[in-house]
Amino acid sequence: MRRYAAIVRNMFLESLNFRADFIFMVLGNLVGVFLAYYLWRAVYAGSGGTLHGLGFLQAFAYVAVSGCIFTMIETWAEWDLAMSISRGDIVLRLHLPLDLHLTTLVESLGIFLTRLVFTGVPFLLLIIFAFGVPVAAGINLIFFTVSLFFSFLISFNIDFIVGVTAFSFESVLGLKLIKDAVILFLSGAVIPLAFFPEALRPVLMVLPFQAMYYTPVNLLLGEKSIPESVLMLLIQAGWIAAFMTAGRLFHRKILGKLTVSGG
């Protein structure tokens, strides 16, 4: 456990060295927040105040907070694994007395914590205070914190599954782009789920993607009761277990097909 804790600490500190990345990430978030604000204000112009049961501030909050969450839980683990295989240094990682899945997880955790502290929290505060978005207090804020961590774990395990396909395909760029687009669209991160056709919404709610964005956003905005919030967290935990199990099984099965190009 000390080794894994050291990896988290090292990745946290290493992430701080990439100041240009943080600057561009902050600028990108700023542009995204203001674009979302004026876009949704234009959508709601002349609407009478509500669309599909959501007011302007609610719709803006869903999209803005979802965008903020995306910057925190996007792990790039699949890209890291693919590049490691392409370079050939995956052989060294596989020979270390450390579990590849757990090692990749704690590396991603270090990056997640860095983004949480230096980009996530500041932008959540900006959304709350600059745009007047009302958020939950008390136990619902704790629920949101737990849900955000669960969202990271779901995101990581999906990325890990995509990443280990590089043992066969070497490049995962195309698959990553498709994966990101599908998740952002079907999770309600780009368009709130309330705007989807009524017949489609129940389908989207049983998919795992809504647990990554819809759940933490709802908990932050305090739109669910305590029993509903606990149920949503349990559903997230179930998806974590499912994807973690699938990732580890898939990794073991495909490991024998490893082809190294570099080294």
N, C-alpha and C positions, 0 to 999 in steps of 0.2 A: 504493500500500500504506500510505503514511503517513496518508492520509485515513481508510482503514478502521481502522487502529490507533487513530487519534484518536477514532473513533466508539465503539470498544470501551471505551476509557478513559472517555469522557464518559458512556456508559451505565452503566458500573460506578459512577462517582461519583454520577450522578443517582439510581441505585437506592438509594444510602445515605440520600437525603433522605426516603424514604418509611419513616420509622421505625415508624409505626403498622402498616404492612403486615407488617414483619418481626416485630413483637410478636405480632400475631394469627396469623402463620404459625407462629411458635415455639409458641404456645399450642395451635394446632390440631395440630401434630405431636406435642406432648406427650400430648394427649388421645388421638390416634390410636394412639400406641405403647402406652399403658396399656390402651386398649380391646382392641387386638389381643392383648396378653399374656393378659388375663383371659378373653377370648373363646376363644382357642385352648387355654388351660388347662382351660376347661370342656369343650371338645370332646374333649380327650384324657383327661378324668377317666374312669377305669374301662376305658380302652382297652388296658391292658397295656403301654403304653410306646410303641407304634408304630401308625401308620395309613398304609396304602398305601406302606409302606416308609420313612416319615418319622417321626422322633421329634418330641416336642413342641417342643423348642428349634429344630429345623430348620424346622418349619412356621411357628413364630413369626418366625424370622429372615427367611424368604422374604417374609412379608407386611410386616413392619416395615421391612426394607431397601427393598423395592419402594415402599412409601409415601414413604420418604425420597428415593428416586430421583425419584419423580413430582414432588415439590416443586422439584427442581433442574432437570429437563429440560422441564417445562411452560413453553413459550415465550410463549404468547398472541400469537404472530405473526399468526395468522389474524384475531384480534380487532383488532389494531393496523392491519392492512391494510384491514379492513372499515370501521373508524372513519375512516381516512384518506380512503377513497373517499366515505363518507357526508358528511364535512365539505367535501370538494372539494380538500383540499390534496395529494391524490395527484398532481394535475397538476404541482405544483411538484417533487415527488419524481421524477416521470418526466422532467422537463426538466433535472435535475441531471446532470452528467457522471459519474454513478455508476450501477452496475448495481443494479437494484431488488432482485434476489435476494440479491446479496452484501451490500448495505446492510442489508437486513432480517436477514440472517444475523449480521452483526457486532453489530447492535443486540441481538439475542437472546443472542449470546455474552457481551456485557457483563453482562446480567441473570443468565445462567447462572453466571458466575464469582462474582458477588455472592452468589447463593444457595448456591453451593458452599462458599464461605468462611464465611459467617455463619449458615447453617442446616444445610447438608448435613453438613459435617465434624463439627460439634458433636453432631448427632443420631446419626451413625454411632458416634461415641465413646460416647455414652450407651447405645446398644443393645449395644455390645461390652462395656463395663465394668459397667454397672448391671445388665444381664440375663445377663451371662456368655456371650454368643454367641461361639463360636470362629471366628476369621477366618484367612484365608491370610496368609502372610508371604513375604518375598522376591519372586521374580519374579511370582508370582500376584497380589501386590498391585499390581505395575506393570501386569499384564494388566487388572486391575479398573479402574485409573485410565484406561487407554486405552479400555476397553469403555464406561465411563461417558461419556466424551467422544463416542464413536461413537453411544451411545444418544441423546445430545443432538442430534446431527446427523440421525439418523433422525427423531426427534420434530419437529425444526424443519422438515425438508423435507415431512413429512406436513402439518404446520400451514400451511406456505406454499402447498401445493396447495389446501387448504381455503380459505385466505385469498384466493387469486386468483379463486375462484368468486364473490367479492363484486363483481368487475367486471361480472357478469351479475345476481346476486341481491341485491347491496347488503348484506343481513343474513346473517350466518353463525352466529348464536347457536344455532339448532336443530341445524345440521350439526355444530357444535363439540361440543355436548352428546352427540350420538350417537357422534361419533368418539371422545371421551374414554371413554365407557361401553364401547364395543366393544373399544378397545385395552386398558383396564384389566382387563376380564374375560378376553379371549382371550390375554393375555400372561402370565397367571399371577400378576399383581400383587395381585389380590383373593383368589383361591384358588389355591394351588400347583397346577401342571400335573399333579402326581402324583395329585391327587384327581379329575381328570376321567376319564370312562369310557375304558377302555383302547383302544377302537376310535377314539376321537376324538383321542387324544394325538398320533399320527403326523401328523394333519392340522394340529394346532396348531403342531407343531414346524417345519413348512415355511412357515408364515405369517410375515410380517415382525415381527409384534407381540412374539413371544417374544424376539427379539433386543434389544428395548428394556429388558426387565426380567429375564427368565429368565437371559440370558447374564451380565450384570454381577453378579447375585446369586450365581450359581454360581461365578463366578471369585472373588468376595470370600470365599465360604465355603470355597474351596479344594477343591471336589468334583470337579474335572476335572484330568486329567494335562496336561502341557505341550503335547503334540501336539493334544489335544482342545481346549485353550484357544486355541491358535493358529488352529485350524480355525474355532472360534466367532467369533473376531475377524475372520477373512476373510469369513465369512458376513455379519457386520455391515457390513463394508466394501462388500460386494456390494449390500446393501440401500441403503446410503447412495448409491452410484453410481446405482442404479435410480431411487430417489425424487428425487434431485437432477436427473437427466436428465428425468424425467417432469414435474417442477415447472417447469423452464425451458421445455420444449416447450409445456406447457399454458399458461404465462404468455404466451408469444409468440402462441399461437393465439387466446387469449381477449382479448388487449389491444385488439383492434379493436372489441370489443363494449362498451367502457367507457362507462358512463353516470354522470355526476356529479350528485349532488343538491344539494350545498352550494356554497360558494365565493362 
